[in-house]
Amino acid sequence: MTTAPHAGARNIPVPTQSTYQTRVADYWNAEENPVNLELGKLDDLYHHHYGIGEADRSVLEEPDPVRRRERITAELHRLEHAQAELLAARLGPLRPEDRVFDAGCGRGGGSVVAHLHHGCHADGVTISEKQAEFANAQARKRGIDDRVRYHHRNMLDTGLPSGAYAASWNNESTMYVELDLLFAEHARLLRRGGRYVVITGCYNDTYGQASREVSLINAHYICDIHPRSAYFRAMARNRLVPVHVEDLTESALPYWELRKEAEHLVTGIEDTFLTAYRNGSFQYLLIAADRV
């Protein structure tokens, strides 16, 4: 266990994992992708998600190759940070004594953003031991490890105390788990009236089954993207009532268009995302829901 559990938490010595989840953990324990690491080095905020908003494409006109690389990296990071700030703002009015839960926290950037935005305590959970260790080291470096902590646990069975959290979220991590199991855990952790927020890619099931592009994204990230309707059905079954739904698809396009031009950061999946967003088979969605 990376950190000691809070008072009232169940003692879980290691995350319970299926064979598939073990593969996911292995993937993220080995992952050293520059598109995650190089951007995070700019300000020690490591995000494992994509960006939103209008991009400053003048960075592509920079004549000096070293400076061009630096400017593109900084602009992509700015767009990712804008996404994290949007999510943090949707968590609702929070007080410094409140606790929030970051499910599938990656290297921890989202928890730090939520803490800086609201002053609250944050617990992040990741199935990757390496990510949890990295994130805790970053919290210590910032001097906020008394308020922001990361745990090597399964977000479907965290062992954290029931009803202790004012808000919780998933940021591009729901495609690795069954939604009913995930939302049941969020409903358990949230106090009555607590806010849950998810930002995710989902396939548009008004078009039928998942498109070829969605299948390629699944293969690239070893994930299983859910249909849009599945989120609302699973929320209804687990006492989570949507209060705000926002389609971020158009807002996500500039990030992918710029990333496609970033030779030092491309992963080969950029065109697939752009095609899926543009043909309508894939959507980038924010859902905020209250726990009743």
N, C-alpha and C positions, 0 to 999 in steps of 0.2 A: 504494500500500500504506500502510495507516495506521500500522503499526509494523514495525520491523525483525524478520525471522524469527529464531527461536532457532538456535543452532548445530545443524547437522544437518538443518535444514529445507530442503525444496526451494524454490527461488526461484520464486515465482508472482507476477508483476507485477500482475495483475488477476484477479478471480474468473472462472472459466469458467462461463458461464451459457447456459441454453437460453432460448428466447423466453418461455416461461412464467416461468422464474426471473427474467428481466428485469422482467416485470410485477410479480412479488412484490417485487423490490428497489425498483421505482418506488413501489409502494404504501407500503412502510415508510419510504422516504426522504421521502415527502410526509406521512406520518401525524403528526398533532398532537392525538391524542384526549385530552380531559381525563381520561378514566378511567385513562389511563396516566400523564399528566404531573402532574395535580393531586395524586394519591396519592404520587408519588415525591418531590414537593417537601417533604413532611413531614420526611423524614430522608435525602434524597438516595439512596434505594434505589429504583430504577426497575424495577418488575417488569412483564413482559408476559405475565402468566398470571392465573388466577383464584384464589379463596381457598377455604379449608376450615375447618371447625369451627363450633361454635355461635356465633351472632352475638348481640351485645348490642343487642336491639331497642329498648331504652329510648332510644336515640339518636333514634328517630322521634318520641318524645314531647316532645322539647326545644321549648319554646314560642318561643324567640327564633330567627327564621329564619336569621340569620347563624351563630349558634352551632350550630343544627341541621345546617346544611350542613357545618360544620367537623367535627362529631362523626361524621356519617355517613361523610365522607371518611376520617377517622382509623380508623374501625372496619373499613371495607372494606380499607384498607391493612394493618391488623393481620391480617386473615384471609388476605390474599395473602402476607404475610410468614410466616405459619404454614405455608403450603404450601411456601415456599422452604426453611424450616427442616426440614420433614419430609424433603424431597429430600436436603438436605445431610447429614442424619443417616444416610440410607440408603447413602451413598457408602462406608461402611465405615471402619475405623480408619485414619486417615491421619496422616502425620508432616509437620512443617513443610517438610521437604526434598522431599516428594512434589509431583508436578504433576497437575493435573486439567484436564479439557477440557470447556468449555461450548459445545455445538453449537446454533447459533441463539440467541445470547446476548441479542438485543434491546439494550436500553439498559444491560445489564450487572449488574442487581441480583443475579442468581443467583450469579455468580462472586464477588461481594463477600461474599455470605452464606456461601458455601463456604469462602472464605479466613478470614473471621472465626470460623467454626465450627471449622476444623481447623488454621488457621495455614499452609496450603499455598500453593503457587504455582498460579495459574490462567491459562489461555488461553481467551478467548472468541472465537468466530467468528460473524460475521453477514454476510449478503449485502448489507446496507444500509450504504453508506459513511457516511451521516449518523449512524446508530446507533453505529458503531464510533468515530467521532470524539467523539460525546457521551460514550460510556462511558469512553474513555481520559481525557477531561477530568475526569470524576468520580473516576477512580482517582488522577489527579494531585492533585485537590482533597483527597482523603483521605490523601495521602502514601503510597499503597500501589502506585504504578505500577511499582515495581521487582519486585513479586510478582504483580500482577494486570494483564494486558494483553489488549487486544482487537484483532482483526485483521479487515480487510475481505476476507473470502474466502468461498468456497463450502464449506459443511460436508461436501459429498460428496467434496471433493478439497482438503484443507486445506494440503498441503505441510508440515505439522508432522511432527516426527520419529517414526518407527515405534517402538512399544514403550516410549515415553517417559512414558506416563501411567498413574498408579495408579487413576484413576477418570475417568469421563466421563458426560455426561448430555444428554438433550433434555428441555426443559420446555415442552410445548405447541408444538413446532415440527416434529414428525414428519409432520404432515399436508401439508407443503409439498414432500415429496420421496418418491422410491421407497425403500421400506424396505430392500431388499437392498443397494442402493448405499450407503445410510446405515450400515447395520450392518457392512458390509464395511470402511468407513472407521474406525468405532469399534474393530473387531477389530484393524485394523492399528495403531492408535494405542495401544491398551491393552497393557500388559505381561501376561504370563501370570498368571492369578489376579486381574487387575484387575476392578474393578466398574463395570458400566454400569447406569444408572438412567434410566427414562423415565416421565414423567407425561404423560398424553395423554387426550384425548377420542377414543373409538372407537365405531363403531356395532356393535351387538350382532347378529352374523350368525346367531344362533339364531332370530331373527325374520325372516330372509330378507335381502332387499336393503336398502339404506339407506332410512330413512324420509323422509317429506316434510320433517320438521324438520331432519334431517341435511343434506338438500339445500339448505335455506335457510341453514344455517350455512356450508356450503361457498361459497355465492354471496356471503354477507356478507363473508367473510374471504379470498376468492379462493384457497381451499384444496381439498384432496381427502382427506376423512377416511377412514381405513382401517378395514376390519373388524377386530374383536378378534382373530380367528384368524390374521390376516396377521402380527401381531407375533411370535407364537410360532413360526410356520413360518419367517419370515425370520431370526429369532434362531438357530434350529436349523441353518440353512444357513450361518451365519456365526460359529460357534464361541462363541456366547453362550448360556449355560445358566441359565435362570431359577432363582433361589433364594428369591424372595419376590414374591408377587403380592397386591395389595391393591385392593379395589374402594372407591374414594373417592366414589362417586356420592352416597350419602346425606349424606356430610360436605360435599359441595359445594353442596347445596341452600340452606342458610342464606345463603351469599354471594349467590346469584342472587336470592333473595327480598328481601334488603336492597337490593341494587343496583337492583332494579325500582322501589324507593321513592325512589331518589336522583335527583331531577329534574335536577340539574345534571350527572349523569354517565351517564344512560341513553343507550344507542346504538340501541335498537329491537330488539335481538336477545334481550333478557332472557326474554321469554315463550317464545320458541322453545326456549331451553336448558331452561327449567323443564318445558315439555311433554315434550321429548325424554327428559329424565332420569326423569320420572314415569311415562311410558308404557313404559319399559324398552328403547326402541330405541337409546338412546345411553348410554354409560357413561364414567365418569371413572376411569381406571385408573393404578395405579403398578406397574411391573415392575422388579425388580432382578435383574440377571443377572451371572454371572461369566464372564470370558473364559478359555476352556480351550485 
